Amino acid sequence: MGLIRLHSLSPLLLFFFLSLSFIQEAKPQTIPYNYNLSSSDEPLLLNKAQLGGCNLFQGSWVFDSSYPLYDSSCPFIDPEFNCQKYGRQDTLYLKQRWMPSSCDLPRFNGLDLLTKWRGKKIMFVGDSLSLNQWQSLTCMLKASVPTAKTSFVKRDEVATVTFQDYDVSVMLHRTPYLVDLVGEKVGRVLKLGSIEGGKRWLGMDVLIFNTWHWWTHKGKSQPWDYIEDGGAIMKDMNRLIAFYKGLTTWARWVDLNVDPSRTKVFFQGISPTHYEAKEWNGSSKNCYGETQPVAGSTYPAGAPPAALVVNRVLSRLRKPVSLLDITLLSQLRKDAHPSAYSGEHSGNDCSHWCLPGLPDTWNELLYTALI
């Protein structure tokens, strides 16, 4: 079959091609929002059955003076997320609580989590959004048991904070694509069909996976030189197709290696960016200067196309993987990025999230699933 050009295909036709394993090359492109998902492509929403059918991910943001759950003095926050320390003066973004439309989200109780998960290992796997969420959870737990002994170790690309009094380890494996990025003679190769890094995920009690942020990077910020797909090495391909193939490799790893009686597996939904104010019908240019969430429970731009890929892949897994469907609730938080208040990133960061902040809600949802 010859080269398939995808830049002129409709969203529905592109969806069809995502299901075909014989696509080997395509032009990179920007793909529009607003894909429609069929019921057969719905993944397992976390704890939905246990909550009487309530969807925790549909709702709106409300002001709550009891938030945040910790402050910016938490020792686990990196400078890139510590917005208060690096000059952000407004505080309304710290006082937002997620309120599902038809049920209540349980209040986070770190002591309860540590007690029930005594002796367990919890690992976040993915890119800097996983780092964001990992640091959030360690801070939430530290604030719950401020006098508990903790230790920090980084070994073999895995960082671990252990709450020693409870023998609970909260771990992070930074691997932006989940699949392997390998240095070879030709250069740095992103191998869509290889996942040797998965050996670090074995033996965990909880796994929370995330990827997407780096799949769209190009130019100097792109960390690979070539993509390998089915034995063929190429300079580039359609990034959404590449994401689909890489995520399918991850799904095969889960089906082959996870024992559901031992390990709970979650996939964090797509974390959005806010670089284009037109997406929320805003009058500004991007997230800079935004101080309040989008009102209501819908986002004008709709769901990002990567969410379709995630739902498609998760719906076909044989092993249970729950989706932490944080996309919509995060899209509504145009106010929650570091923007110019990052201790590491120059310019305007509308990709990551301030701590304390939005990732704390992601972890409240995770807590709901774990208790």
N, C-alpha and C positions, 0 to 999 in steps of 0.2 A: 504494500500500500504506500502511496506517495506521501509527501509532506502535507499535513493538514493545517490550513490556516484558520485560526480561531477568532481573529479579530472581528470578523463580520458575522459570527454566529449569534443567534438569539440565545437568551438565557436558558430556555428549555432545551435547545439543541446542544448547548454546552453541557447541560446536566446529563444528557444522554451520553456524550463522549466521556464524561468523567467515569462512567461505569465500564468503559472498554479498556481492557488491559493492553491492546495493541497500539495505543497512541504512544509514539516515541519522541516526537518533537513538535514544538509549536512556538509561534512568536509570543514573547512576553506581551502582556496587555493589562489594561485596567478594565475590570469587569463591573458592570453596574450593580446597584443594590436591588433588593426586592425580589428575591427568588421565592417561589412557593414550594413548600414542603408537602409531600403526600403523607398520609397517616402511616404508611409503611416505613417511612424514614424517621420516625420519632424514636429517639433513644430513651433509655431509662432515666427519668427524672428522679433525683434523689428523694428517697423516702416518701414518694407520692402516695403509695398505697397506705402507708402507716399514718398519713396525715388526713385520711378520709377523702382522698382525691384532691386535696388542696395543692395548687401550684405555687410554691414559695417564690417563684421568679417573676410572677406578675403582680405588680403593685406600684407604689409610689414612695417618694421620700418625704419624711415629715421632720419637723424640728423637734429635738429632744435635748433638753438642757443637761441630762445626765451623761451625755457623751462628751468627749471620747472615753474609751476604756482604759487608756494609759496616756502618758504625755511624752513629749519629744526628748526627754532625758533618758529614755530606754537605751541601754548600752548596745543593743543589737541593731539599731537603725544606722544604715549607711548614710553618708552625707548627701547622696543623690536623692534620697527620699525625705530628708529631714527639713521640710519646708519652713517650719517655725524657726529653727535655728539659723537658717540662711535668709531670713528677712521677710517672710510672709507675715503681714500684720493682721489681715482679716481672719476671723475665727468661725464664721458661720458654717463653713464647710466641715468643721469638726463636730458640729452638733446635729448631723443628719442621721436619722434612723430609717432603715428600710422597713416598710410596712406592707406585707402581702395583702392582696385584695380581699381574701376570704378566710384568712386564718392568722394566727400570731406566730411570729418568729421567736423561738425561745431565747431568753437572755443568756449570753455566754457566761459560763461558770467554769473557770480554769481549774479550780480545785476538783470539781466533779470530773472533768475530763482526765486530769492526771491520775485521780484515784481509780477510775474505771479502766483506764488504759495503762495501769501500772505494769512495768516490764516490757512495754511495747515499743516498736520502732515505726515512726511516721516519716515518710520521705516525700519531699516535693521534687519533681523531675521536670526540667524544662529550661526556659530562658530567664531573662531578667524580671519577667512578670512573676515567675515562680520564686525568684529571690525576694521580690516585693511581698508576696504572700507568706513566705517562710519567715521573714523578719517580723511581719505583722503578728503571726501566731506566737512566736517566741516572746514578743513583747506583751501580748495579751496574757500568756501564761505567767510570765514574770510578775506582772501587776497583780495577778490573782494570788500568788504565793511569794511575796516580796522577800521573805527571809530564807527561802529554799536555796540550797546549794546548787549552783549550775557550773558546767564546764563547757569549754569550746575546743573542738579539735577539727583540723582540716587535713584530710589524708586521701590520696588517690582520687582527686577531683570531687570529693564529697566533704561538705562541711556539716558538723554535728554539734548541736546544743543539747546537752543532757541535763535533765532535772533529776539530780542524783538522789534526792530523798524519795523519788517515785520510780526511779530507773526507767524514765521515759526519754527516749531520744527523738529529737525533731531534726530531720536531716534534709540536706539539699544537694542534689546532683545537677550541676549546671551543664546542660547539653541542649543548645538552642533548637536543634532540629529533631531531636530524639534519635533519628538515624545517624549514621557515622559520618564524620568529617575527617578525612585522612590525608596526610601529606604523602604524596607520591612523586615520582620523577617529573611528571608533567606539571605538577603543582598541587594545589589543595583541591581535593575531590570530594564532593558531597555525594555519598552513595545511597541512593534511594532504597535499595534493597538489602542493606546491611545494618545490623543493629547490635554489634558486638558490645556496645556500652551497656546493654541490658543485664550483663552479669552483675552489675552493681545494684540492681533492683531486687535481686533474689533475697529471700529471707525477710522481707519487710512485712509488717502487719497492716500498714496503710500506705498506698501509693496514690499521689495526686499528680497527674501529668498535665503538661501544658506545652503547646508550640503554636506558632504562627508568626509572631512579631518579626522574626528574621527572614522569613521566606520572601518577603517583598523587597528586601534591601538590595540596592544596586550600586555600581560605582565603587568608590573608595570604602564605603561601609559594608560592602559584600565580602564575607569572610572566606569564600571559596572561588576557585578559578574555573572548575569544570563540574558538571553533573554526570554521574554514572547511573544509567537506567537500563536494566536488562542486559548488561555487558557492553552497552554502547556508551561512549564518552562524548559529551557535547558541551559546547560553550554555554548554552542556555536553553531554556524551554519555558513554556507557559507556567507561571509560578503557581497558579491554582491547581493545575494538573500535577505539578511536582509535589505540592502539598498533599494532594490526594494519594499519590503513590507512596510517599513517605509515611503518611498516617496509616495506610493499609499495611505497610511493613510492621509498624508498631502494633497494629491490631493482631497480626499473626503471632507476634511475640507474646502478647497477652494470652491468646487462646492456647498457645503451646506451653507456657511457663507458669501461669497463675493458678494456684489452688484456692478456689473461692472459700473453702472452709477455713483457710489460714489468713488470706489476704483480701482486704477490701480495696477496690480500685475505683478511682474517680478520674474524670477528665474535666479540667477547668475549661469552660467555654471561652470563646474568643473575647479577649480584652480589647476594647475599641480605642481608637485615637480621636483627638478633637482638634485637628489642624485646619478644618474647613467649616467655618461658622454657618455656611449655607445648609449644612446637614441638619442643624437644629433651628433653622430659620432665624439665625442670630444676626446682629448688626455689626459685631466685631469681626476680626480677621480669623482668630483661633481661640484657644483656651485662655490666653493671657488676659488677666483682668476679670475673668468670670468668677463670681462669688456665690452663685446659687445654682442648684440643680435645674434641669429642665422640668417644668411643671407637668403634672399629670403622669400617665402610665404608658405613653406611646412616644416613640422617637421618629421624627419626621422622615429621616432618611431610610428607615426600615433596617432589616437585619443585613449584616455584611455577608458577601458571598462565601467567605471562609466558613461561616456557620453552617451552610448547606453541606459542605464537605465533612465537617465534624459529625453532623447528624447522620449523614449517609454511611460513614464508616462505623460509627458506634451502633447503628441499628443492625448491622450485620455480624457483630461479635457473637460468638457462642458463649463466652464467659461473661458474667455480669459486670458491667462497668457503668457507674452512675455519672450522669452529666451534672456538673455544677454549672448550671446555665446562667452565668453571670453577665452575659452580653447586654441585654436590655437594661438591667438595673445600673450597669456601668456606663452605658451610652447616655443615660440621663444625668451623669455626674461630670458634666463639662467643667465644673468648678473644682474638681478634686485633684488635678495634675500639679506637679511641681512648677510648671511653666518656667518663669525666670528665677525661681527660688530653689535651685538645686546646688548642692555643694560640689558637684562633680561635672555636670553637663553644662557647657556654655550654650547660649542661645535659649531657645524656648522648648521645653520638654512637655509635649502634650500626649505622650505615650505612657509613661509610668505614672505612679500615684503617690501622693504625699502619705507619710506615716507620722502620726496616726491618720487614719482616713479610710478610703473606700475598701482596701483589702481586708480591713477588720470585718466588714460585712461578709466578704467571701468566706472568712473563717467562722463567722457565726453560722453560716449555712453548712459549712463542713461539720461544725460541732453538732448541729441538729441531726446530721446523718450518722455521726459516730455514737451518739447517746441512745 
